[in-house]
Amino acid sequence: MPLIEPGSERSTRARVARLILEHGPIAAAALGERLGLTPAAVRRHLDALLADGMIEPRTVRPRGQRGRGRPAKLFAITDAGRNAFEHAYDDLAGSALRFLAERLGEEAVADFARTQVDGLLRRLEPVMRTVPAGQRVQVLAQALSAEGYAASASKAKSGGDQLCQHHCPVAHAAAEFPQLCEAETEAFAQLLGTPVQRLATIAHGDGVCTTHVSPQTLGASHRADESGRDQSVRERSIRDRSIRDRSIRDRSKETGG
């Protein structure tokens, strides 16, 4: 049975499941507040999702309490619940990429992967130029969520930011063709203007795709280094061309040309 059936109990249940996917583990009360549901309605949908194996309960004792107080009950998505959100084109994408690799080689797959993220780059690059550096990760997370990746952004304890994608529509294809993840990571670095590092992926069996985004100060240093290297390359090219032209003129004089 499909998880989403518009205009029905199942549609509301899908909203509950998606909220747990995006923000879980989460308490029933928080679900009710976010979705505008009564405690009884939330409990009904949670019971149904539990029975279907879509979610699982977890108990967490509030910080600072030792042996006292009732442990909080939270709800988290299961692998079955996550799979229910998988799009049908995941299998089709895998078949198409296998065909491409067999006929044209692995480099063709990499080119295709970069082409797939070109749309995201075209849409967001003009936006990112107007967004303060400190808000770019959040804007990227919102854009990815709009495309079905259930993304969120937070500050990393080690410095910088952390971008999490709680859902991957092409996880099965990406497991076979890591070029998809690699192209996406390159696009993130280009959009954010700072180095990024992929720490975990759903395609590799992790629960969440996690990307560490370096502090913007490091990104500025990185861009300065790149700019310096580019300038050095340009200067070397001009110098080499000048030497080559002088050599041609000298040979021309020797031959009387």
Residue pairs with C-beta under 8 A, 6 or more apart in sequence:
1 10
2 10
3 10
3 13
3 14
3 17
3 54
3 84
3 85
4 10
4 11
4 14
5 11
5 14
9 45
12 35
12 37
12 41
12 45
13 45
13 48
13 49
15 35
16 31
16 35
16 37
16 42
16 45
16 46
16 49
17 49
17 54
17 55
17 77
17 81
17 84
17 85
18 85
18 150
19 26
19 31
19 34
19 35
20 26
20 31
20 49
20 55
20 75
20 76
20 77
20 81
21 77
21 81
21 82
21 85
21 150
21 166
21 167
22 145
22 150
22 152
22 166
22 167
23 30
23 34
23 152
24 55
24 74
24 75
24 76
24 77
25 58
25 60
25 74
25 75
25 76
26 74
26 75
26 76
27 72
27 73
27 74
27 75
28 39
28 42
28 43
28 46
28 73
28 75
29 39
29 42
31 37
31 42
31 46
31 75
32 38
32 39
32 41
32 42
35 42
37 45
46 55
46 75
49 55
49 75
49 81
50 56
50 57
52 80
53 78
53 80
53 81
54 77
54 78
54 80
54 81
54 84
55 75
55 76
55 77
55 78
55 81
56 75
56 76
56 78
57 73
57 74
57 75
58 73
58 74
58 75
58 76
59 71
59 72
59 73
59 74
60 71
60 72
60 74
61 69
61 71
61 72
62 69
62 71
62 72
82 167
82 202
85 167
86 169
86 171
86 172
87 148
87 169
87 170
89 169
89 170
90 169
90 170
90 171
90 172
90 173
91 172
93 170
93 173
94 172
94 173
94 176
94 177
97 109
97 112
97 173
97 176
97 177
98 176
100 108
100 109
100 112
101 108
101 109
101 177
106 179
109 177
109 179
110 179
110 182
110 183
112 179
113 177
113 179
113 180
113 182
113 183
113 184
114 183
114 186
116 180
116 183
117 183
117 184
117 186
117 187
120 143
120 147
120 187
120 191
121 187
121 190
121 191
123 143
124 139
124 140
124 143
124 191
125 190
125 191
127 139
128 136
128 139
128 191
128 192
128 193
131 139
133 193
133 216
133 219
134 216
136 191
136 192
136 193
137 153
137 161
137 163
137 192
137 213
138 153
140 151
140 153
140 163
140 188
140 191
140 192
141 151
141 152
141 153
141 163
141 164
142 151
144 151
144 165
145 151
145 152
148 167
148 169
149 165
149 166
149 167
149 168
149 169
149 209
150 165
150 166
150 167
151 163
151 164
151 165
151 166
152 163
152 164
152 166
153 161
153 162
153 163
153 164
154 161
154 162
154 164
155 161
155 162
156 162
156 212
156 213
158 212
159 214
159 215
160 194
160 212
160 213
160 214
160 215
160 218
161 212
161 213
162 210
162 211
162 212
162 213
163 188
163 196
163 210
163 211
163 213
164 208
164 209
164 210
164 211
165 202
165 208
165 209
165 211
166 208
166 209
167 202
168 174
168 201
168 202
168 203
168 209
170 180
171 202
171 203
172 203
173 180
174 180
174 181
174 201
174 202
174 203
175 203
175 204
178 203
180 203
181 198
181 201
181 203
181 209
185 196
185 198
185 211
188 196
188 211
188 213
189 195
189 196
192 213
192 219
193 216
193 219
193 223
194 213
194 214
194 215
194 216
194 218
194 219
194 220
194 222
195 214
195 218
195 219
195 222
196 211
196 212
196 213
196 214
197 211
197 212
197 214
198 209
198 210
198 211
199 210
199 211
199 212
200 206
200 207
200 208
200 209
200 210
201 209
201 210
202 208
202 209
203 209
214 222
251 257
